[in-house]
Amino acid sequence: MKLLAPQPFTLEGDRRAVLLLHGFTGSTKDVKKLGQYLNKQGYTCHAPMYRGHGVSAEEILKYGAKYWWEDVTRGYHHLKGLGYEEIAVVGISLGGVFTLKVGAEFPVKGVVSMCAPIKRKSKDGLFERLYNYARTYKQFEGKSEEEIEKELEELRNLPQNAIEEIQKMIQHTSDEIEEIHAPTLVLQGKLDDSLYQESAPFIYDTVETDEKELIWYQNSGHIITLGKERDKVYEDTLHFLDELEWSESAKMSKLHA
């Protein structure tokens, strides 16, 4: 059975724009409900899909962090091209890393980084995530267990350049965090792996802004946008965005501007 890949989405509201970024092996489904929630409160939301994502693990390995960063920057410029001058950026997991990179390199109103593995020192664990994703995806495709095991073994023998690129990009972004001067919100699940729990306070301590906050979710794991405390995550994100210094014109609908 051929599975349909999730798609990028744009939900237009007023002139306050939010760039939403998903994680490694994830898709726009990671941030779709959050985007819909923010859009109901007036925000314009755009979420790009990284190349190779939303389909097979083999497709993901054909690309790498430099391609996905291009997809992120294209998403930022997509909003600019639609006429949005004031943009906040929100992302989870690898998307949280990309969020920090956007905040360091582009003009943004605010930064919301969720469960970003900025303290990752090696590529260990990244292939395991891809491997587990591959197994689940192949099961959804309806393949036999024998066929799945054969394809998973072949996956292990494919070039791992994409995985290595992720680690290099994370390290580079870690060195850039102190360039972030925009208001910053760091969100982290308390049940997430130790790598992510160590990363959250590092991000909070390193960003160069006095307008920052770190919020922990005691009953949440990694993808907190879809977890049992997701409603609180949405509310906290909205509160942060509402408190940013948007211009009065940004609060107007594009239709009436």
N, C-alpha and C positions, 0 to 999 in steps of 0.2 A: 504494500500500500504506500502510495506516495503522499507524504505529509506536506501541507502547505506551510511555507515559511511565514512567520509574523512579518508585518510591514512597518516601515516608518510611519509616524502619524504627526499631524499638525491639527491642534484644536485652537481655533481663533477666538480670542476674547477681546480685552482691551489692549492698550499699548504696552502693558507690563508683560514682558516675555520671559519664559523659562525654558532653558535647554535641559532636557532630561536624558541621562546617559545610563545605559544598561551595563551588565557585567560580562565577564569572560564566560563563554558557553551559554550566556543568557540571550535575551532578546528584548524587544520593546515591551513584551508582556511584564517584565520586571517593574516597569514604571507606568504602565497604561492606566491602572486604577488611580494612582497618585495624580497623573496628568488630568484625568477626568474630574477628580476631586478639586484640583486647583482651578481648572477651567470653569467649574460651576461657581467659583468665587471670583471670576472675572479675568483670570490670567490666560494669556495665550501660551500654549505649550507645544513644543516640538521635540520629538524623539527620533534620532536617526538610528538605522540598523547598521551594525558593523559588517563589512563584507565577510562572507563565509558563515556568518552566524544564523541561527534559526533553522539550519539544515544539518547535514551530517558533520561529524567530527572531522572527517577527511577533508571537507571543504574549508573548515576553520584553519587547518594546517597549511592550506595553500596560500594563506595571507600572513598577517603578522601585525605587530603593534604600529608600525609606521603607516600601514593602510588604514587601520582603525582610527588612528589619530587624524588622518586625512578625513575620514568620515565624520569625526567629531567637529573638526574645524569647518567642514562643509555645512554641517548643521548650524553652527554659529552664524556663518555667512548667509545661510538660507534665511534665517530670521532677519538679519540685516537687510537682505535683498527685498524682503517683504515690507520693509519700512520700520522695523522695530529698532529703536535706538537704545533702549534700556533693557538689558538682558541679565537675568540671574541664571546660575547654573547649578543643577542638582544631579547627583549620580550615586550609584551604588556599586560596591565591590571594585572591579576594574574601572567601572564608570565613575566611582568615587575618586580614583587616581586621576582619571582624565579630567574630572571636575577641578581638581587642584591645579592641574596643568593649565587648564583654561583660565583659572583665576590668576595664575602667575603671568600668563602671556597675553591676555586680552582684557580690554576694559569690561568689567562686569559690576552689577549692582550688589551682588551677594553670592556666596558660595555655600552649598550644602553638600558635605561629603559624608556618605554613609558606608560604614564597614569597608573602608579602603585599606588594602594590605601594603601600606607604604613602608613598613618595616621588613618586608620580605627581602631576605639576603641571598636567596638562591632560587632556582627554578623548581626545587623540590615541592611536590604537591600539585603543581600546575598540570603535569601530564595526568596525574591521578584524577583530577577534576575532569579533564577532557575524556579520559578512559571511561569514567562512570557515566558521563553524559552520552558517550557513544553507545554504551550498553543499553541505556534507557531508550535512546532514540531508535535503535535497531529493534527493540522489543515493540515499540509503538508502530514500527513499520510492519510488524507481523512476521518477522523472520524467525526461522527455527533456531533452537539453542545451538545446534551444531554449526549452522551458518554464522550465527553471531560470534561464537568462539573463534572461528576461522578468520573472520573479518577483524576481530579485536587483536588477534595475533599479528595480522598484516599492519594494523594501525601502529603497533609498537615499532615496526621497522621503517615507518615513514620518516623523512627528515623532520627534525624538531626545531628548525629555525624560528618558527613562529613563537614557540615557547620561550626560546632564549631571548628573543626580542622583547617579550613582555617584561622579563626581569631587568633588562637594560633600561627600558623606558621607565619602570618604577624607580630604579635607582636615580635616574636623571631627574625625575619629578621630585623625589625626596630632597634633592639639592636645591630645587626651585621654590619650595614651600615658603621660605622666608621672603619671597617676592610678593606674596599675597597681602594686599593692604585692604581689600574689601571686607565687609562684615562676613564672618564665617560661622557656620553651624556644623558641628561634628556629631553624628548620630551613630551609636554602636550598640549591638546586641550583646548582652552579658553572657549568653550561652554560645556565642561564636567561638571559633578556635582562638588560641592564645595569640597567634600572629596578629589578628585583627584587634584584639583587646589591647595589645601593646602599641598598635599603630595609632589608635584614637587619641590618647593623651599626647603622643608625640606631635601629631598634627596640630592639636589645640595649643600646645606650648610653642610651636615653631612659627605659626603664621604671624605676620607683623601687623596685627590690628588689635585694638583694645575692645572692639565690638565682636566678641566671640563667645561661644557657649558649647559645652560638651554635655550631651544627654545620653544616659544609659537606659536600655530597656531590659529589665530584669528577666523577662520570660521570652526573650527573642533570640534567635540564632543569627544566621547570616543574611538572608534576603529579607530584611525587616519590612520592606514595602509589601510583602505578601504574607508575613507572619501573623501570629495571633494578636500582636499589639500594633498592627498596621494602622488602625484608626488613630491611635495616639501619634504615630509617626506622621501621618497626614496633617493632623492638627498642629503639631510642633513645627512642621515645615511651613504651613500656612502662616502661623503666627510670626515666624521669622521673616518670611517674605513681606507680610503686611507691615512690619516695623521698619523696613528699608526706606530710604529717602527717595522714593519715586517722585518724579516731577508730577505736577497736577495734570499736565497734558497726557502723561503716560497712563493715567487712570481713566482716560476717555476711551470709549469704543472707537475702533478704527472707522466704523461706519459713520460716526458723527464727528470725526476729527477734521 
